[in-house]
Amino acid sequence: MKNCPFCGGNEIGPCWNTRQDGNEITMMFCNSCGATGPVVIYKTSDDENRSAKAWNKRHNLM
């Protein structure tokens, strides 16, 4: 897992939430600064892996 692009933290993990329309979503979360993203609509356990891949795909700001 890549470090957070905002604070450089390395404590990154998945988190889940429910949108107002009832869809479950997952995203990666930085425990150091609270940065989240990208959001993936959660349908199966594979979607957590999709969130991790999306997190690692972005460009680093640091």
Residue pairs with C-beta under 8 A, 6 or more apart in sequence:
1 10
1 12
1 28
1 52
1 55
1 56
2 12
2 55
2 56
2 60
3 9
3 10
3 12
3 60
3 62
4 10
4 12
4 30
4 32
4 33
4 35
5 35
5 58
5 59
5 60
5 61
5 62
6 30
6 33
6 35
6 61
6 62
7 30
7 32
7 33
7 35
8 32
8 62
9 30
9 31
9 32
9 33
10 32
11 30
11 31
11 32
12 28
12 29
12 30
12 31
12 55
13 28
13 29
13 31
14 26
14 27
14 28
14 29
14 48
14 51
14 52
15 26
15 27
15 28
15 29
15 36
16 24
16 25
16 26
16 42
17 24
17 25
17 27
18 24
18 25
19 25
23 41
23 42
24 41
24 42
24 43
25 39
25 40
25 41
25 42
26 39
26 40
26 42
26 47
26 48
26 50
26 51
27 36
27 37
27 38
27 39
27 40
27 51
28 36
28 37
28 38
28 51
28 52
28 54
28 55
29 35
29 36
30 36
37 54
37 55
38 51
38 54
38 55
38 58
40 47
40 50
40 51
40 54
41 47
42 48
